[in-house]
C-alpha cells in the first residue's frame, strides 16, 4: 500500500500540482490533499487510479525493506 509521502514525492517529482493529478486520475483535489496530509484514508480503487497515473509518468514506487522506508525512484 502506498503511503501519503510516496504520493506527494511522486507528484512533486513529476511536477504535477494537486489539480493536475486529480484531473488525470478522475478524483477530487481534496481527496489527494486529505491523503497527503494524513487527514483521511483513500479507497483502494482511488489509490490504484492515482498510482497508475504516477507510474505512467515514470515513477517507480519502492517498498520499505531492511535498508529503509518506502519511497520512489524515477525510471531511467
mmCIF file of the N, C-alpha and C atoms, coordinates in Angstrom:
data_MODEL
# 
_entry.id   MODEL 
# 
loop_
_atom_site.group_PDB 
_atom_site.id 
_atom_site.type_symbol 
_atom_site.label_atom_id 
_atom_site.label_alt_id 
_atom_site.label_comp_id 
_atom_site.label_asym_id 
_atom_site.label_entity_id 
_atom_site.label_seq_id 
_atom_site.pdbx_PDB_ins_code 
_atom_site.Cartn_x 
_atom_site.Cartn_y 
_atom_site.Cartn_z 
_atom_site.occupancy 
_atom_site.B_iso_or_equiv 
_atom_site.pdbx_formal_charge 
_atom_site.auth_seq_id 
_atom_site.auth_comp_id 
_atom_site.auth_asym_id 
_atom_site.auth_atom_id 
_atom_site.pdbx_PDB_model_num 
ATOM 1   N N  . UNK A 1 1  ? 0.841   -1.184 0.000   1.00 0.00 ? 1  UNK A N  1 
ATOM 2   C CA . UNK A 1 1  ? 0.000   0.000  0.000   1.00 0.00 ? 1  UNK A CA 1 
ATOM 3   C C  . UNK A 1 1  ? 0.885   1.246  0.000   1.00 0.00 ? 1  UNK A C  1 
ATOM 4   N N  . UNK A 1 2  ? 0.541   2.176  -0.821  1.00 0.00 ? 2  UNK A N  1 
ATOM 5   C CA . UNK A 1 2  ? 1.309   3.410  -0.918  1.00 0.00 ? 2  UNK A CA 1 
ATOM 6   C C  . UNK A 1 2  ? 1.035   4.310  0.273   1.00 0.00 ? 2  UNK A C  1 
ATOM 7   N N  . UNK A 1 3  ? 2.042   5.068  0.638   1.00 0.00 ? 3  UNK A N  1 
ATOM 8   C CA . UNK A 1 3  ? 1.910   5.991  1.763   1.00 0.00 ? 3  UNK A CA 1 
ATOM 9   C C  . UNK A 1 3  ? 1.611   7.401  1.241   1.00 0.00 ? 3  UNK A C  1 
ATOM 10  N N  . UNK A 1 4  ? 1.092   8.254  2.112   1.00 0.00 ? 4  UNK A N  1 
ATOM 11  C CA . UNK A 1 4  ? 0.873   9.645  1.716   1.00 0.00 ? 4  UNK A CA 1 
ATOM 12  C C  . UNK A 1 4  ? 2.159   10.324 1.224   1.00 0.00 ? 4  UNK A C  1 
ATOM 13  N N  . UNK A 1 5  ? 3.277   10.055 1.893   1.00 0.00 ? 5  UNK A N  1 
ATOM 14  C CA . UNK A 1 5  ? 4.537   10.666 1.493   1.00 0.00 ? 5  UNK A CA 1 
ATOM 15  C C  . UNK A 1 5  ? 4.955   10.212 0.094   1.00 0.00 ? 5  UNK A C  1 
ATOM 16  N N  . UNK A 1 6  ? 4.760   8.945  -0.224  1.00 0.00 ? 6  UNK A N  1 
ATOM 17  C CA . UNK A 1 6  ? 5.114   8.455  -1.559  1.00 0.00 ? 6  UNK A CA 1 
ATOM 18  C C  . UNK A 1 6  ? 4.309   9.179  -2.642  1.00 0.00 ? 6  UNK A C  1 
ATOM 19  N N  . UNK A 1 7  ? 3.031   9.389  -2.386  1.00 0.00 ? 7  UNK A N  1 
ATOM 20  C CA . UNK A 1 7  ? 2.196   10.076 -3.371  1.00 0.00 ? 7  UNK A CA 1 
ATOM 21  C C  . UNK A 1 7  ? 2.688   11.511 -3.558  1.00 0.00 ? 7  UNK A C  1 
ATOM 22  N N  . UNK A 1 8  ? 2.972   12.185 -2.450  1.00 0.00 ? 8  UNK A N  1 
ATOM 23  C CA . UNK A 1 8  ? 3.435   13.572 -2.540  1.00 0.00 ? 8  UNK A CA 1 
ATOM 24  C C  . UNK A 1 8  ? 4.792   13.652 -3.234  1.00 0.00 ? 8  UNK A C  1 
ATOM 25  N N  . UNK A 1 9  ? 5.698   12.760 -2.899  1.00 0.00 ? 9  UNK A N  1 
ATOM 26  C CA . UNK A 1 9  ? 7.015   12.740 -3.542  1.00 0.00 ? 9  UNK A CA 1 
ATOM 27  C C  . UNK A 1 9  ? 6.883   12.491 -5.039  1.00 0.00 ? 9  UNK A C  1 
ATOM 28  N N  . UNK A 1 10 ? 6.046   11.536 -5.411  1.00 0.00 ? 10 UNK A N  1 
ATOM 29  C CA . UNK A 1 10 ? 5.869   11.197 -6.822  1.00 0.00 ? 10 UNK A CA 1 
ATOM 30  C C  . UNK A 1 10 ? 5.261   12.365 -7.587  1.00 0.00 ? 10 UNK A C  1 
ATOM 31  N N  . UNK A 1 11 ? 4.264   12.972 -7.016  1.00 0.00 ? 11 UNK A N  1 
ATOM 32  C CA . UNK A 1 11 ? 3.604   14.117 -7.658  1.00 0.00 ? 11 UNK A CA 1 
ATOM 33  C C  . UNK A 1 11 ? 4.600   15.248 -7.854  1.00 0.00 ? 11 UNK A C  1 
ATOM 34  N N  . UNK A 1 12 ? 5.396   15.520 -6.834  1.00 0.00 ? 12 UNK A N  1 
ATOM 35  C CA . UNK A 1 12 ? 6.387   16.585 -6.899  1.00 0.00 ? 12 UNK A CA 1 
ATOM 36  C C  . UNK A 1 12 ? 7.471   16.259 -7.927  1.00 0.00 ? 12 UNK A C  1 
ATOM 37  N N  . UNK A 1 13 ? 7.936   15.020 -7.941  1.00 0.00 ? 13 UNK A N  1 
ATOM 38  C CA . UNK A 1 13 ? 8.973   14.608 -8.898  1.00 0.00 ? 13 UNK A CA 1 
ATOM 39  C C  . UNK A 1 13 ? 8.518   14.794 -10.338 1.00 0.00 ? 13 UNK A C  1 
ATOM 40  N N  . UNK A 1 14 ? 7.231   14.614 -10.576 1.00 0.00 ? 14 UNK A N  1 
ATOM 41  C CA . UNK A 1 14 ? 6.694   14.772 -11.923 1.00 0.00 ? 14 UNK A CA 1 
ATOM 42  C C  . UNK A 1 14 ? 6.259   16.205 -12.219 1.00 0.00 ? 14 UNK A C  1 
ATOM 43  N N  . UNK A 1 15 ? 6.340   17.066 -11.224 1.00 0.00 ? 15 UNK A N  1 
ATOM 44  C CA . UNK A 1 15 ? 5.932   18.455 -11.410 1.00 0.00 ? 15 UNK A CA 1 
ATOM 45  C C  . UNK A 1 15 ? 4.433   18.620 -11.566 1.00 0.00 ? 15 UNK A C  1 
ATOM 46  N N  . UNK A 1 16 ? 3.685   17.729 -10.946 1.00 0.00 ? 16 UNK A N  1 
ATOM 47  C CA . UNK A 1 16 ? 2.220   17.780 -11.026 1.00 0.00 ? 16 UNK A CA 1 
ATOM 48  C C  . UNK A 1 16 ? 1.638   18.505 -9.823  1.00 0.00 ? 16 UNK A C  1 
ATOM 49  N N  . UNK A 1 17 ? 0.762   19.447 -10.073 1.00 0.00 ? 17 UNK A N  1 
ATOM 50  C CA . UNK A 1 17 ? 0.010   20.072 -8.999  1.00 0.00 ? 17 UNK A CA 1 
ATOM 51  C C  . UNK A 1 17 ? -1.101  19.140 -8.553  1.00 0.00 ? 17 UNK A C  1 
ATOM 52  N N  . UNK A 1 18 ? -1.690  19.450 -7.419  1.00 0.00 ? 18 UNK A N  1 
ATOM 53  C CA . UNK A 1 18 ? -2.809  18.639 -6.916  1.00 0.00 ? 18 UNK A CA 1 
ATOM 54  C C  . UNK A 1 18 ? -3.924  18.514 -7.954  1.00 0.00 ? 18 UNK A C  1 
ATOM 55  N N  . UNK A 1 19 ? -4.283  19.628 -8.550  1.00 0.00 ? 19 UNK A N  1 
ATOM 56  C CA . UNK A 1 19 ? -5.380  19.623 -9.527  1.00 0.00 ? 19 UNK A CA 1 
ATOM 57  C C  . UNK A 1 19 ? -5.024  18.821 -10.776 1.00 0.00 ? 19 UNK A C  1 
ATOM 58  N N  . UNK A 1 20 ? -3.756  18.887 -11.191 1.00 0.00 ? 20 UNK A N  1 
ATOM 59  C CA . UNK A 1 20 ? -3.321  18.120 -12.356 1.00 0.00 ? 20 UNK A CA 1 
ATOM 60  C C  . UNK A 1 20 ? -3.477  16.617 -12.107 1.00 0.00 ? 20 UNK A C  1 
ATOM 61  N N  . UNK A 1 21 ? -2.966  16.171 -10.968 1.00 0.00 ? 21 UNK A N  1 
ATOM 62  C CA . UNK A 1 21 ? -3.056  14.752 -10.630 1.00 0.00 ? 21 UNK A CA 1 
ATOM 63  C C  . UNK A 1 21 ? -4.508  14.333 -10.448 1.00 0.00 ? 21 UNK A C  1 
ATOM 64  N N  . UNK A 1 22 ? -5.265  15.156 -9.761  1.00 0.00 ? 22 UNK A N  1 
ATOM 65  C CA . UNK A 1 22 ? -6.678  14.835 -9.525  1.00 0.00 ? 22 UNK A CA 1 
ATOM 66  C C  . UNK A 1 22 ? -7.430  14.688 -10.845 1.00 0.00 ? 22 UNK A C  1 
ATOM 67  N N  . UNK A 1 23 ? -7.215  15.603 -11.769 1.00 0.00 ? 23 UNK A N  1 
ATOM 68  C CA . UNK A 1 23 ? -7.893  15.535 -13.066 1.00 0.00 ? 23 UNK A CA 1 
ATOM 69  C C  . UNK A 1 23 ? -7.484  14.287 -13.840 1.00 0.00 ? 23 UNK A C  1 
ATOM 70  N N  . UNK A 1 24 ? -6.190  13.982 -13.825 1.00 0.00 ? 24 UNK A N  1 
ATOM 71  C CA . UNK A 1 24 ? -5.695  12.818 -14.558 1.00 0.00 ? 24 UNK A CA 1 
ATOM 72  C C  . UNK A 1 24 ? -6.227  11.507 -13.979 1.00 0.00 ? 24 UNK A C  1 
ATOM 73  N N  . UNK A 1 25 ? -6.427  11.481 -12.665 1.00 0.00 ? 25 UNK A N  1 
ATOM 74  C CA . UNK A 1 25 ? -6.899  10.265 -12.001 1.00 0.00 ? 25 UNK A CA 1 
ATOM 75  C C  . UNK A 1 25 ? -8.418  10.224 -11.848 1.00 0.00 ? 25 UNK A C  1 
ATOM 76  N N  . UNK A 1 26 ? -9.081  11.337 -12.149 1.00 0.00 ? 26 UNK A N  1 
ATOM 77  C CA . UNK A 1 26 ? -10.534 11.384 -12.022 1.00 0.00 ? 26 UNK A CA 1 
ATOM 78  C C  . UNK A 1 26 ? -11.025 11.419 -10.589 1.00 0.00 ? 26 UNK A C  1 
ATOM 79  N N  . UNK A 1 27 ? -10.291 12.149 -9.737  1.00 0.00 ? 27 UNK A N  1 
ATOM 80  C CA . UNK A 1 27 ? -10.698 12.283 -8.332  1.00 0.00 ? 27 UNK A CA 1 
ATOM 81  C C  . UNK A 1 27 ? -10.727 13.761 -7.968  1.00 0.00 ? 27 UNK A C  1 
ATOM 82  N N  . UNK A 1 28 ? -11.307 14.082 -6.845  1.00 0.00 ? 28 UNK A N  1 
ATOM 83  C CA . UNK A 1 28 ? -11.346 15.466 -6.372  1.00 0.00 ? 28 UNK A CA 1 
ATOM 84  C C  . UNK A 1 28 ? -9.988  15.846 -5.781  1.00 0.00 ? 28 UNK A C  1 
ATOM 85  N N  . UNK A 1 29 ? -9.532  17.072 -6.020  1.00 0.00 ? 29 UNK A N  1 
ATOM 86  C CA . UNK A 1 29 ? -8.272  17.516 -5.415  1.00 0.00 ? 29 UNK A CA 1 
ATOM 87  C C  . UNK A 1 29 ? -8.262  17.366 -3.891  1.00 0.00 ? 29 UNK A C  1 
ATOM 88  N N  . UNK A 1 30 ? -9.406  17.586 -3.270  1.00 0.00 ? 30 UNK A N  1 
ATOM 89  C CA . UNK A 1 30 ? -9.474  17.466 -1.809  1.00 0.00 ? 30 UNK A CA 1 
ATOM 90  C C  . UNK A 1 30 ? -9.181  16.046 -1.336  1.00 0.00 ? 30 UNK A C  1 
ATOM 91  N N  . UNK A 1 31 ? -9.481  15.062 -2.153  1.00 0.00 ? 31 UNK A N  1 
ATOM 92  C CA . UNK A 1 31 ? -9.192  13.667 -1.804  1.00 0.00 ? 31 UNK A CA 1 
ATOM 93  C C  . UNK A 1 31 ? -7.689  13.469 -1.680  1.00 0.00 ? 31 UNK A C  1 
ATOM 94  N N  . UNK A 1 32 ? -6.945  14.021 -2.621  1.00 0.00 ? 32 UNK A N  1 
ATOM 95  C CA . UNK A 1 32 ? -5.492  13.899 -2.591  1.00 0.00 ? 32 UNK A CA 1 
ATOM 96  C C  . UNK A 1 32 ? -4.915  14.699 -1.432  1.00 0.00 ? 32 UNK A C  1 
ATOM 97  N N  . UNK A 1 33 ? -5.421  15.894 -1.217  1.00 0.00 ? 33 UNK A N  1 
ATOM 98  C CA . UNK A 1 33 ? -4.945  16.716 -0.104  1.00 0.00 ? 33 UNK A CA 1 
ATOM 99  C C  . UNK A 1 33 ? -5.131  16.012 1.226   1.00 0.00 ? 33 UNK A C  1 
ATOM 100 N N  . UNK A 1 34 ? -6.327  15.471 1.447   1.00 0.00 ? 34 UNK A N  1 
ATOM 101 C CA . UNK A 1 34 ? -6.590  14.768 2.719   1.00 0.00 ? 34 UNK A CA 1 
ATOM 102 C C  . UNK A 1 34 ? -5.634  13.596 2.900   1.00 0.00 ? 34 UNK A C  1 
ATOM 103 N N  . UNK A 1 35 ? -5.372  12.845 1.832   1.00 0.00 ? 35 UNK A N  1 
ATOM 104 C CA . UNK A 1 35 ? -4.493  11.687 1.942   1.00 0.00 ? 35 UNK A CA 1 
ATOM 105 C C  . UNK A 1 35 ? -3.050  12.119 2.187   1.00 0.00 ? 35 UNK A C  1 
ATOM 106 N N  . UNK A 1 36 ? -2.567  13.090 1.415   1.00 0.00 ? 36 UNK A N  1 
ATOM 107 C CA . UNK A 1 36 ? -1.181  13.534 1.564   1.00 0.00 ? 36 UNK A CA 1 
ATOM 108 C C  . UNK A 1 36 ? -0.902  14.140 2.930   1.00 0.00 ? 36 UNK A C  1 
ATOM 109 N N  . UNK A 1 37 ? -1.885  14.746 3.539   1.00 0.00 ? 37 UNK A N  1 
ATOM 110 C CA . UNK A 1 37 ? -1.701  15.346 4.859   1.00 0.00 ? 37 UNK A CA 1 
ATOM 111 C C  . UNK A 1 37 ? -2.110  14.398 5.983   1.00 0.00 ? 37 UNK A C  1 
ATOM 112 N N  . UNK A 1 38 ? -2.389  13.150 5.632   1.00 0.00 ? 38 UNK A N  1 
ATOM 113 C CA . UNK A 1 38 ? -2.760  12.105 6.602   1.00 0.00 ? 38 UNK A CA 1 
ATOM 114 C C  . UNK A 1 38 ? -3.995  12.478 7.412   1.00 0.00 ? 38 UNK A C  1 
ATOM 115 N N  . UNK A 1 39 ? -4.923  13.220 6.790   1.00 0.00 ? 39 UNK A N  1 
ATOM 116 C CA . UNK A 1 39 ? -6.160  13.585 7.464   1.00 0.00 ? 39 UNK A CA 1 
ATOM 117 C C  . UNK A 1 39 ? -7.326  12.707 7.027   1.00 0.00 ? 39 UNK A C  1 
ATOM 118 N N  . UNK A 1 40 ? -7.040  11.733 6.188   1.00 0.00 ? 40 UNK A N  1 
ATOM 119 C CA . UNK A 1 40 ? -8.076  10.828 5.727   1.00 0.00 ? 40 UNK A CA 1 
ATOM 120 C C  . UNK A 1 40 ? -7.472  9.710  4.908   1.00 0.00 ? 40 UNK A C  1 
ATOM 121 N N  . UNK A 1 41 ? -8.183  8.609  4.862   1.00 0.00 ? 41 UNK A N  1 
ATOM 122 C CA . UNK A 1 41 ? -7.734  7.478  4.070   1.00 0.00 ? 41 UNK A CA 1 
ATOM 123 C C  . UNK A 1 41 ? -8.173  7.617  2.630   1.00 0.00 ? 41 UNK A C  1 
ATOM 124 N N  . UNK A 1 42 ? -7.953  6.557  1.874   1.00 0.00 ? 42 UNK A N  1 
ATOM 125 C CA . UNK A 1 42 ? -8.345  6.564  0.476   1.00 0.00 ? 42 UNK A CA 1 
ATOM 126 C C  . UNK A 1 42 ? -8.810  5.162  0.093   1.00 0.00 ? 42 UNK A C  1 
ATOM 127 N N  . UNK A 1 43 ? -9.873  5.105  -0.674  1.00 0.00 ? 43 UNK A N  1 
ATOM 128 C CA . UNK A 1 43 ? -10.365 3.813  -1.128  1.00 0.00 ? 43 UNK A CA 1 
ATOM 129 C C  . UNK A 1 43 ? -9.343  3.174  -2.059  1.00 0.00 ? 43 UNK A C  1 
ATOM 130 N N  . UNK A 1 44 ? -9.287  1.861  -2.038  1.00 0.00 ? 44 UNK A N  1 
ATOM 131 C CA . UNK A 1 44 ? -8.306  1.122  -2.823  1.00 0.00 ? 44 UNK A CA 1 
ATOM 132 C C  . UNK A 1 44 ? -8.380  1.467  -4.307  1.00 0.00 ? 44 UNK A C  1 
ATOM 133 N N  . UNK A 1 45 ? -9.563  1.529  -4.862  1.00 0.00 ? 45 UNK A N  1 
ATOM 134 C CA . UNK A 1 45 ? -9.721  1.835  -6.279  1.00 0.00 ? 45 UNK A CA 1 
ATOM 135 C C  . UNK A 1 45 ? -9.211  3.219  -6.631  1.00 0.00 ? 45 UNK A C  1 
ATOM 136 N N  . UNK A 1 46 ? -9.440  4.171  -5.762  1.00 0.00 ? 46 UNK A N  1 
ATOM 137 C CA . UNK A 1 46 ? -8.971  5.546  -5.981  1.00 0.00 ? 46 UNK A CA 1 
ATOM 138 C C  . UNK A 1 46 ? -7.452  5.589  -5.932  1.00 0.00 ? 46 UNK A C  1 
ATOM 139 N N  . UNK A 1 47 ? -6.872  4.932  -4.950  1.00 0.00 ? 47 UNK A N  1 
ATOM 140 C CA . UNK A 1 47 ? -5.417  4.899  -4.815  1.00 0.00 ? 47 UNK A CA 1 
ATOM 141 C C  . UNK A 1 47 ? -4.783  4.215  -6.029  1.00 0.00 ? 47 UNK A C  1 
ATOM 142 N N  . UNK A 1 48 ? -5.416  3.169  -6.528  1.00 0.00 ? 48 UNK A N  1 
ATOM 143 C CA . UNK A 1 48 ? -4.896  2.474  -7.711  1.00 0.00 ? 48 UNK A CA 1 
ATOM 144 C C  . UNK A 1 48 ? -4.911  3.382  -8.938  1.00 0.00 ? 48 UNK A C  1 
ATOM 145 N N  . UNK A 1 49 ? -5.956  4.193  -9.102  1.00 0.00 ? 49 UNK A N  1 
ATOM 146 C CA . UNK A 1 49 ? -6.012  5.118  -10.240 1.00 0.00 ? 49 UNK A CA 1 
ATOM 147 C C  . UNK A 1 49 ? -4.893  6.157  -10.151 1.00 0.00 ? 49 UNK A C  1 
ATOM 148 N N  . UNK A 1 50 ? -4.671  6.666  -8.959  1.00 0.00 ? 50 UNK A N  1 
ATOM 149 C CA . UNK A 1 50 ? -3.598  7.643  -8.759  1.00 0.00 ? 50 UNK A CA 1 
ATOM 150 C C  . UNK A 1 50 ? -2.241  6.998  -9.025  1.00 0.00 ? 50 UNK A C  1 
ATOM 151 N N  . UNK A 1 51 ? -2.059  5.801  -8.530  1.00 0.00 ? 51 UNK A N  1 
ATOM 152 C CA . UNK A 1 51 ? -0.803  5.081  -8.739  1.00 0.00 ? 51 UNK A CA 1 
ATOM 153 C C  . UNK A 1 51 ? -0.532  4.873  -10.228 1.00 0.00 ? 51 UNK A C  1 
ATOM 154 N N  . UNK A 1 52 ? -1.542  4.497  -10.981 1.00 0.00 ? 52 UNK A N  1 
ATOM 155 C CA . UNK A 1 52 ? -1.370  4.277  -12.424 1.00 0.00 ? 52 UNK A CA 1 
ATOM 156 C C  . UNK A 1 52 ? -0.942  5.547  -13.138 1.00 0.00 ? 52 UNK A C  1 
ATOM 157 N N  . UNK A 1 53 ? -1.531  6.669  -12.764 1.00 0.00 ? 53 UNK A N  1 
ATOM 158 C CA . UNK A 1 53 ? -1.163  7.948  -13.386 1.00 0.00 ? 53 UNK A CA 1 
ATOM 159 C C  . UNK A 1 53 ? 0.299   8.268  -13.095 1.00 0.00 ? 53 UNK A C  1 
ATOM 160 N N  . UNK A 1 54 ? 0.711   8.111  -11.854 1.00 0.00 ? 54 UNK A N  1 
ATOM 161 C CA . UNK A 1 54 ? 2.073   8.438  -11.465 1.00 0.00 ? 54 UNK A CA 1 
ATOM 162 C C  . UNK A 1 54 ? 3.081   7.473  -12.099 1.00 0.00 ? 54 UNK A C  1 
ATOM 163 N N  . UNK A 1 55 ? 2.741   6.209  -12.156 1.00 0.00 ? 55 UNK A N  1 
ATOM 164 C CA . UNK A 1 55 ? 3.629   5.239  -12.793 1.00 0.00 ? 55 UNK A CA 1 
ATOM 165 C C  . UNK A 1 55 ? 3.740   5.486  -14.293 1.00 0.00 ? 55 UNK A C  1 
ATOM 166 N N  . UNK A 1 56 ? 2.657   5.902  -14.921 1.00 0.00 ? 56 UNK A N  1 
ATOM 167 C CA . UNK A 1 56 ? 2.700   6.220  -16.354 1.00 0.00 ? 56 UNK A CA 1 
ATOM 168 C C  . UNK A 1 56 ? 3.636   7.407  -16.614 1.00 0.00 ? 56 UNK A C  1 
ATOM 169 N N  . UNK A 1 57 ? 3.805   8.266  -15.623 1.00 0.00 ? 57 UNK A N  1 
ATOM 170 C CA . UNK A 1 57 ? 4.701   9.405  -15.736 1.00 0.00 ? 57 UNK A CA 1 
ATOM 171 C C  . UNK A 1 57 ? 6.159   9.054  -15.504 1.00 0.00 ? 57 UNK A C  1 
ATOM 172 N N  . UNK A 1 58 ? 6.414   7.827  -15.067 1.00 0.00 ? 58 UNK A N  1 
ATOM 173 C CA . UNK A 1 58 ? 7.793   7.383  -14.873 1.00 0.00 ? 58 UNK A CA 1 
ATOM 174 C C  . UNK A 1 58 ? 8.207   7.100  -13.446 1.00 0.00 ? 58 UNK A C  1 
ATOM 175 N N  . UNK A 1 59 ? 7.277   7.136  -12.525 1.00 0.00 ? 59 UNK A N  1 
ATOM 176 C CA . UNK A 1 59 ? 7.590   6.873  -11.118 1.00 0.00 ? 59 UNK A CA 1 
ATOM 177 C C  . UNK A 1 59 ? 7.574   5.369  -10.848 1.00 0.00 ? 59 UNK A C  1 
ATOM 178 N N  . UNK A 1 60 ? 8.544   4.929  -10.062 1.00 0.00 ? 60 UNK A N  1 
ATOM 179 C CA . UNK A 1 60 ? 8.570   3.556  -9.553  1.00 0.00 ? 60 UNK A CA 1 
ATOM 180 C C  . UNK A 1 60 ? 8.430   3.668  -8.034  1.00 0.00 ? 60 UNK A C  1 
ATOM 181 N N  . UNK A 1 61 ? 7.456   2.983  -7.480  1.00 0.00 ? 61 UNK A N  1 
ATOM 182 C CA . UNK A 1 61 ? 7.260   3.002  -6.034  1.00 0.00 ? 61 UNK A CA 1 
ATOM 183 C C  . UNK A 1 61 ? 8.101   1.897  -5.403  1.00 0.00 ? 61 UNK A C  1 
ATOM 184 N N  . UNK A 1 62 ? 8.839   2.259  -4.364  1.00 0.00 ? 62 UNK A N  1 
ATOM 185 C CA . UNK A 1 62 ? 9.753   1.350  -3.687  1.00 0.00 ? 62 UNK A CA 1 
ATOM 186 C C  . UNK A 1 62 ? 9.191   1.041  -2.304  1.00 0.00 ? 62 UNK A C  1 
ATOM 187 N N  . UNK A 1 63 ? 9.031   -0.239 -2.025  1.00 0.00 ? 63 UNK A N  1 
ATOM 188 C CA . UNK A 1 63 ? 8.502   -0.667 -0.724  1.00 0.00 ? 63 UNK A CA 1 
ATOM 189 C C  . UNK A 1 63 ? 9.589   -0.578 0.349   1.00 0.00 ? 63 UNK A C  1 
ATOM 190 N N  . UNK A 1 64 ? 9.155   -0.477 1.586   1.00 0.00 ? 64 UNK A N  1 
ATOM 191 C CA . UNK A 1 64 ? 10.090  -0.489 2.711   1.00 0.00 ? 64 UNK A CA 1 
ATOM 192 C C  . UNK A 1 64 ? 10.775  -1.845 2.772   1.00 0.00 ? 64 UNK A C  1 
ATOM 193 N N  . UNK A 1 65 ? 12.039  -1.828 3.160   1.00 0.00 ? 65 UNK A N  1 
ATOM 194 C CA . UNK A 1 65 ? 12.780  -3.070 3.351   1.00 0.00 ? 65 UNK A CA 1 
ATOM 195 C C  . UNK A 1 65 ? 13.802  -2.868 4.465   1.00 0.00 ? 65 UNK A C  1 
ATOM 196 N N  . UNK A 1 66 ? 14.747  -3.778 4.595   1.00 0.00 ? 66 UNK A N  1 
ATOM 197 C CA . UNK A 1 66 ? 15.738  -3.694 5.662   1.00 0.00 ? 66 UNK A CA 1 
ATOM 198 C C  . UNK A 1 66 ? 16.648  -2.477 5.509   1.00 0.00 ? 66 UNK A C  1 
ATOM 199 N N  . UNK A 1 67 ? 16.720  -1.908 4.305   1.00 0.00 ? 67 UNK A N  1 
ATOM 200 C CA . UNK A 1 67 ? 17.586  -0.765 4.047   1.00 0.00 ? 67 UNK A CA 1 
ATOM 201 C C  . UNK A 1 67 ? 16.933  0.582  4.352   1.00 0.00 ? 67 UNK A C  1 
ATOM 202 N N  . UNK A 1 68 ? 15.601  0.599  4.467   1.00 0.00 ? 68 UNK A N  1 
ATOM 203 C CA . UNK A 1 68 ? 14.948  1.862  4.750   1.00 0.00 ? 68 UNK A CA 1 
ATOM 204 C C  . UNK A 1 68 ? 13.458  1.803  4.508   1.00 0.00 ? 68 UNK A C  1 
ATOM 205 N N  . UNK A 1 69 ? 12.839  2.958  4.634   1.00 0.00 ? 69 UNK A N  1 
ATOM 206 C CA . UNK A 1 69 ? 11.383  3.064  4.485   1.00 0.00 ? 69 UNK A CA 1 
ATOM 207 C C  . UNK A 1 69 ? 10.948  3.132  3.028   1.00 0.00 ? 69 UNK A C  1 
ATOM 208 N N  . UNK A 1 70 ? 9.654   3.260  2.819   1.00 0.00 ? 70 UNK A N  1 
ATOM 209 C CA . UNK A 1 70 ? 9.120   3.325  1.448   1.00 0.00 ? 70 UNK A CA 1 
ATOM 210 C C  . UNK A 1 70 ? 9.544   4.630  0.785   1.00 0.00 ? 70 UNK A C  1 
ATOM 211 N N  . UNK A 1 71 ? 9.607   4.597  -0.546  1.00 0.00 ? 71 UNK A N  1 
ATOM 212 C CA . UNK A 1 71 ? 9.997   5.793  -1.287  1.00 0.00 ? 71 UNK A CA 1 
ATOM 213 C C  . UNK A 1 71 ? 9.622   5.666  -2.746  1.00 0.00 ? 71 UNK A C  1 
ATOM 214 N N  . UNK A 1 72 ? 10.289  6.463  -3.563  1.00 0.00 ? 72 UNK A N  1 
ATOM 215 C CA . UNK A 1 72 ? 10.066  6.415  -5.003  1.00 0.00 ? 72 UNK A CA 1 
ATOM 216 C C  . UNK A 1 72 ? 11.409  6.521  -5.708  1.00 0.00 ? 72 UNK A C  1 
ATOM 217 N N  . UNK A 1 73 ? 11.425  6.180  -6.970  1.00 0.00 ? 73 UNK A N  1 
ATOM 218 C CA . UNK A 1 73 ? 12.531  6.493  -7.852  1.00 0.00 ? 73 UNK A CA 1 
ATOM 219 C C  . UNK A 1 73 ? 11.951  6.667  -9.243  1.00 0.00 ? 73 UNK A C  1 
ATOM 220 N N  . UNK A 1 74 ? 12.738  7.248  -10.124 1.00 0.00 ? 74 UNK A N  1 
ATOM 221 C CA . UNK A 1 74 ? 12.274  7.514  -11.471 1.00 0.00 ? 74 UNK A CA 1 
ATOM 222 C C  . UNK A 1 74 ? 12.851  6.482  -12.430 1.00 0.00 ? 74 UNK A C  1 
ATOM 223 N N  . UNK A 1 75 ? 12.036  6.091  -13.396 1.00 0.00 ? 75 UNK A N  1 
ATOM 224 C CA . UNK A 1 75 ? 12.534  5.234  -14.464 1.00 0.00 ? 75 UNK A CA 1 
ATOM 225 C C  . UNK A 1 75 ? 13.590  5.983  -15.242 1.00 0.00 ? 75 UNK A C  1 
ATOM 226 N N  . UNK A 1 76 ? 14.603  5.266  -15.678 1.00 0.00 ? 76 UNK A N  1 
ATOM 227 C CA . UNK A 1 76 ? 15.644  5.933  -16.469 1.00 0.00 ? 76 UNK A CA 1 
ATOM 228 C C  . UNK A 1 76 ? 15.293  5.959  -17.938 1.00 0.00 ? 76 UNK A C  1 
# 
